[in-house]
Amino acid sequence: MTHPENRPWRGILVATALPLREDLSVDHDRYAEHCAWLVTNGCDGVVPNGSLGEYQVLTPEERARVVETAVAAVGGERVMPGVAAYGSAEARRWAEQAAEAGCASVMLLPPNAYRADERSVLAHYTEVAKAGLPVVAYNNPIDTKVDLVPELLARLHGEGLVQAVKEFSGDVRRAYRIAELAPELDLLIGADDVLLELAAAGAKGWVAGYPNALPRASAELYRAATAGDLGTALPLYRRLHPLLRWDSKVEFVQAIKLSMDVVGRYGGPVRPPRVPLLPEQAAAVRAATEKAVAAGLA
């Protein structure tokens, strides 16, 4: 899909899992191949250094190189790095690094070192916007304890600080309130297991997890859902939902990486403090993934 030049966050942008070798070092060659494979198989771009990319446990050197690797693999217009950091100055530096690498936009969580109030949130986004790239807000009140409610998003957008929001709260009712308060703010699906509901509500993109393992089926689902083709979307959504719901669980990184392994991609290990799935969790993910493969969805 060709994006409008000024809205490169539209479409399917995959929050990429990061391949780690058995010694837990980053396999940049494998990561470059994975980014290119996703685009070849129907996705519009990638989001390195999101939570699925385990950015919190990367060194600064690793984090910068991951962005550069993605840009070299698929082109900067297709890359929207996560630039979250505890401090606003550090988040701005990551946004500046993204700009230097050739990226077209960045994704930013609110301050997450503490439960920030509205003034702190505004100051944080103001600082990062100074880097000059369009900012997509990332609302994840479950993990950050800071909720970018529709009224606050409308203010951030009205002040020119954010152009879109990855909405992960799980509350699909917010889509309609956001559209009322800030009709030009693009809503992006932020959790795989509410894809159909947010697509029906007018979402313009999907910052996605499970396309790491099932890109073609995921792309078919997204295109059908956003086109209003429920005859195609609803049965496919029901078949994929046993996997998609893992994107909203604490163990989402491990689950998606295991699904990648099952379908013949490389998922590999995770870095501590994450630990492998419990046996019953791994069995559930493996069974659901094998069922998807048997149904021709891989």
Summary of the structure (lengths in Angstrom):
residues: 298
radius of gyration: 17.7
end to end distance: 20.6
largest distance: 51.2
contacts: 1051
relative contact order: 0.12
helix: 52%
strand: 11%
